[in-house]
Amino acid sequence: MQNPIDIGTNRQLFLDDLAIDSMSGAKRVMHSPTRRETVLAGDKPWDEASVAYMSIIRDGDLYRGYYRCDREGSDARGTSPRHTAYAESTDGIHWEKPILGLLEFNGSKDNNLIWMKPGANLCVFKDDNPAEPPERRYKGVVRTGRMEGEQLGAPGPCVLALSSPDGINWGLMQDAPILTDAPFDSFNIVFWDEWANQYVIYTRGVGGSDGPFKGGVRWIRRATSDDFLNWSDLELIDTGEVPDEHLYTNACVPYERSPGTYLMFPSRLVLEHTPEP
């Protein structure tokens, strides 16, 4: 029998057996998500090809959304520019794309673009670190492609640090990459961990001992930092004795109603699949 756990007023989600001694006449069932209506569509010349990798933060009464947008002609290798655009909502369902007038697209600044290069797939968080100045209150990371990384002095793809005073006007915190130990994920998750008093990033790694992705499978790595610019070595996460499988875009988030609880919603990547008749 386990020793009692003092949960105080923390919410318990019972996603695992941490707070369960035994179960009789009950079982844990994971339900499938229900697909709902589209809430943000590519309806502008700069996002007509795709709206992807959206990073959403709650900022007071406002939801701020940052998404990668592509125009027709872009491809998976990024031979056409991939930009970052901004949207906002008061309920998380109905979104607006405000005209910001910051960056030029096809000769006009009448758009909601906030970042063009270097890098793409911006992950944003509002930094509650009390030691940080107001001009760096919002932070984020972008990932570059191979050629773009080499131009920045990295051996290949790399991760860059961005900051903003208002969540709209962004700039590089430094020219040099903060991470160069590729591979990195399409969408790298970063946040200020108030419980551990440090910054945390989750990105891609190579797991397993035999597989089609660099000798293994697409897995998840983690690193920490005290200042957002100097990071520990990336380490693979440990999920115990589970089968090797490809995990994409980890979607890690701290669960604010239970300090010390973190949730991940990674996507399974199935390289080959034969549908059942």
C-alpha positions as MATLAB code, in Angstrom:
seq = 'MQNPIDIGTNRQLFLDDLAIDSMSGAKRVMHSPTRRETVLAGDKPWDEASVAYMSIIRDGDLYRGYYRCDREGSDARGTSPRHTAYAESTDGIHWEKPILGLLEFNGSKDNNLIWMKPGANLCVFKDDNPAEPPERRYKGVVRTGRMEGEQLGAPGPCVLALSSPDGINWGLMQDAPILTDAPFDSFNIVFWDEWANQYVIYTRGVGGSDGPFKGGVRWIRRATSDDFLNWSDLELIDTGEVPDEHLYTNACVPYERSPGTYLMFPSRLVLEHTPEP';
ca = [
       0.000    0.000    0.000;
       1.265    3.462   -0.894;
       1.773    6.166    1.680;
      -0.909    8.886    1.652;
      -0.258   11.858   -0.637;
      -1.138   15.322    0.610;
      -2.854   16.881   -2.416;
      -4.083   20.003   -0.637;
      -6.350   21.873   -3.055;
      -4.567   20.635   -6.185;
      -6.722   19.084   -8.882;
      -6.106   15.392   -9.548;
      -6.656   14.188  -13.119;
      -6.004   10.463  -12.465;
      -4.218   10.086  -15.791;
      -1.875    7.559  -14.190;
      -1.610    5.593  -10.938;
       0.321    8.210   -8.939;
      -2.633    9.011   -6.651;
      -4.357    5.616   -6.922;
      -3.588    2.758   -4.546;
      -5.913    0.235   -6.170;
      -9.028    0.053   -8.326;
     -11.924   -2.359   -7.976;
     -14.972   -2.220  -10.207;
     -13.531    0.696  -12.168;
     -11.157    1.220  -15.073;
      -9.401    4.140  -16.704;
     -10.705    4.981  -20.177;
      -9.104    7.518  -22.484;
     -11.715    9.119  -24.685;
     -11.164   10.189  -28.267;
     -11.359   13.890  -29.154;
     -14.350   15.178  -31.075;
     -13.642   17.113  -34.254;
     -15.342   20.500  -34.263;
     -15.669   23.390  -36.677;
     -12.727   25.323  -38.125;
     -12.005   28.444  -36.069;
      -9.132   29.949  -38.069;
      -8.833   29.528  -41.824;
      -6.289   30.669  -44.374;
      -8.218   33.359  -46.226;
      -5.487   35.905  -46.960;
      -2.866   35.935  -49.733;
      -0.121   35.296  -47.156;
      -1.855   32.353  -45.428;
      -3.920   30.822  -48.231;
      -1.842   27.632  -48.422;
      -1.879   26.700  -44.735;
      -2.447   27.756  -41.144;
      -0.230   25.605  -38.938;
       1.617   25.213  -35.631;
      -0.528   27.678  -33.717;
       0.755   28.837  -30.338;
      -1.985   30.236  -28.066;
      -1.538   32.079  -24.785;
      -4.107   33.585  -22.450;
      -3.217   37.178  -21.642;
      -5.757   38.730  -19.282;
      -9.136   38.680  -21.031;
      -7.534   38.090  -24.416;
      -6.366   34.967  -26.205;
      -3.356   35.605  -28.414;
      -2.625   33.215  -31.270;
       0.582   32.949  -33.289;
       0.536   30.738  -36.354;
       2.713   29.783  -39.270;
       1.266   30.811  -42.590;
       2.212   29.761  -46.094;
       1.211   31.094  -49.452;
       0.543   29.015  -52.547;
       3.802   27.647  -53.894;
       5.366   26.885  -50.504;
       6.598   23.354  -49.978;
       7.630   21.158  -47.081;
      11.288   22.142  -47.509;
      10.474   25.815  -47.163;
      11.724   26.880  -50.604;
       9.060   29.585  -50.457;
       8.951   31.864  -47.394;
       7.114   30.751  -44.271;
       5.925   33.611  -42.100;
       4.354   34.050  -38.654;
       1.016   35.818  -38.270;
      -1.014   36.977  -35.278;
      -4.681   36.550  -34.367;
      -6.674   37.318  -31.228;
      -9.900   36.233  -29.585;
     -11.954   36.892  -26.468;
     -13.348   33.358  -26.249;
     -10.847   31.103  -28.042;
     -13.416   30.285  -30.736;
     -14.025   33.464  -32.704;
     -10.734   34.871  -33.980;
      -9.790   38.122  -35.662;
      -6.720   38.941  -37.733;
      -5.921   42.570  -36.885;
      -4.138   44.754  -39.420;
      -0.848   45.521  -37.677;
       1.081   47.427  -40.335;
       4.439   45.956  -39.292;
       5.806   43.913  -42.204;
       5.482   44.275  -45.939;
       3.918   41.547  -48.043;
       3.564   42.047  -51.804;
       4.126   45.774  -51.400;
       1.634   46.327  -48.568;
       1.718   46.357  -44.765;
      -2.038   45.809  -44.487;
      -1.670   42.411  -42.848;
      -1.311   40.608  -39.526;
       2.267   39.401  -40.045;
       4.671   39.741  -37.110;
       7.753   37.707  -38.130;
       9.291   36.757  -41.455;
      12.809   35.501  -40.820;
      15.045   34.026  -39.697;
      13.211   30.886  -38.621;
       9.567   29.885  -38.475;
       7.055   27.956  -36.350;
       7.129   30.442  -33.467;
       6.194   29.092  -30.021;
       5.244   31.939  -27.647;
       4.744   32.258  -23.892;
       4.246   35.158  -21.513;
       7.228   35.170  -19.198;
       6.206   35.410  -15.540;
       9.804   35.277  -14.355;
       9.913   38.211  -11.878;
      13.579   38.836  -12.705;
      12.864   39.658  -16.345;
      12.422   43.297  -17.477;
       9.158   44.429  -19.147;
      10.805   44.721  -22.568;
      11.299   40.930  -22.545;
       7.919   40.012  -21.046;
       6.966   37.833  -24.021;
       9.371   35.217  -25.306;
       9.455   32.547  -27.947;
      11.599   30.310  -30.115;
      11.743   29.649  -33.834;
      13.427   26.853  -35.724;
      15.471   27.410  -38.868;
      16.008   25.136  -41.821;
      19.370   23.596  -42.617;
      20.682   26.264  -45.008;
      19.402   29.098  -42.824;
      21.095   27.543  -39.804;
      24.396   27.228  -41.647;
      24.214   30.922  -42.533;
      23.946   31.629  -38.787;
      27.029   29.551  -38.024;
      25.245   26.368  -36.927;
      26.035   22.933  -38.432;
      22.440   22.645  -39.625;
      18.954   23.467  -38.309;
      19.015   25.504  -35.106;
      16.743   27.222  -32.565;
      16.683   31.007  -32.064;
      15.389   33.021  -29.083;
      12.953   35.922  -29.562;
      11.470   38.444  -27.149;
       8.841   41.179  -27.236;
       7.570   43.906  -24.889;
       3.955   43.598  -26.044;
       3.519   40.266  -27.840;
       3.366   42.045  -31.209;
       6.769   43.594  -31.922;
       9.420   40.876  -31.922;
      13.198   40.753  -32.174;
      16.055   38.305  -31.727;
      17.495   38.222  -28.207;
      20.872   37.486  -29.765;
      22.135   36.671  -33.246;
      23.617   33.312  -32.243;
      21.364   30.231  -31.941;
      20.527   28.971  -28.458;
      20.404   25.313  -29.570;
      22.332   23.668  -32.408;
      22.175   19.985  -31.428;
      19.733   18.868  -34.132;
      17.312   17.256  -34.863;
      14.625   19.646  -33.699;
      10.868   19.346  -33.869;
       8.631   21.132  -36.322;
       7.150   22.878  -33.274;
       9.398   23.268  -30.224;
       7.628   23.945  -26.922;
       9.151   26.382  -24.440;
       7.882   28.037  -21.226;
       8.833   29.497  -17.860;
       8.380   26.803  -15.208;
       7.418   28.727  -12.081;
       7.512   25.582   -9.940;
      11.103   24.745  -10.889;
      12.114   28.416  -11.299;
      13.676   27.838  -14.718;
      12.956   27.843  -18.436;
      12.163   24.520  -20.094;
      12.174   23.473  -23.735;
      10.868   20.254  -25.260;
      12.053   19.340  -28.731;
      12.784   16.348  -30.940;
      15.387   13.669  -30.401;
      16.189   10.168  -31.578;
      14.867    7.349  -29.409;
      15.053    3.586  -29.628;
      17.941    1.535  -30.942;
      16.746    0.593  -34.407;
      14.450    2.543  -36.681;
      14.108    4.531  -39.902;
      14.749    7.996  -38.387;
      18.509    8.509  -37.956;
      18.784    4.961  -36.617;
      15.811    5.184  -34.262;
      12.413    6.829  -33.903;
      11.319   10.427  -33.520;
      11.309   11.007  -29.765;
      11.273   13.958  -27.337;
      14.162   15.738  -25.618;
      14.206   18.277  -22.809;
      16.600   21.013  -21.661;
      16.518   23.762  -19.015;
      17.921   27.276  -18.654;
      18.179   30.005  -16.028;
      18.398   32.899  -18.496;
      16.777   31.613  -21.734;
      20.060   31.959  -23.635;
      22.315   29.306  -22.091;
      20.814   25.832  -22.003;
      21.656   22.478  -20.468;
      22.354   19.501  -22.698;
      19.246   18.049  -24.296;
      18.176   14.745  -22.727;
      15.644   12.184  -23.901;
      12.495   11.923  -21.808;
      11.879    8.579  -20.107;
       8.476    6.914  -20.427;
       9.474    3.533  -19.069;
       9.050    0.234  -20.849;
       6.925    1.199  -23.834;
       7.184    0.248  -27.520;
       9.295    2.455  -29.762;
       7.113    4.729  -31.884;
       7.437    8.061  -33.649;
       6.202   11.041  -31.599;
       5.686   14.393  -33.297;
       5.062   17.895  -31.847;
       4.974   17.057  -28.135;
       2.521   19.836  -27.068;
       3.756   19.862  -23.457;
       1.975   22.232  -21.068;
       2.131   22.767  -17.281;
      -1.246   22.075  -15.674;
      -1.756   25.259  -13.688;
      -4.367   23.813  -11.307;
      -1.961   21.194   -9.973;
       1.598   22.452   -9.392;
       4.195   19.972  -10.592;
       1.873   18.342  -13.115;
       2.769   18.515  -16.800;
       0.693   17.233  -19.686;
       1.816   16.204  -23.160;
      -0.298   15.665  -26.245;
       2.163   14.308  -28.826;
       1.028   13.149  -32.243;
       1.809    9.602  -33.289;
       3.482    9.465  -36.688;
       2.606    6.264  -38.531;
       4.898    5.822  -41.523;
       2.985    2.906  -43.019;
      -0.580    1.849  -42.413;
      -2.901   -0.613  -44.096;
      -6.538    0.308  -43.400;
      -8.777   -2.454  -42.187;
     -11.580   -3.297  -44.654;
];
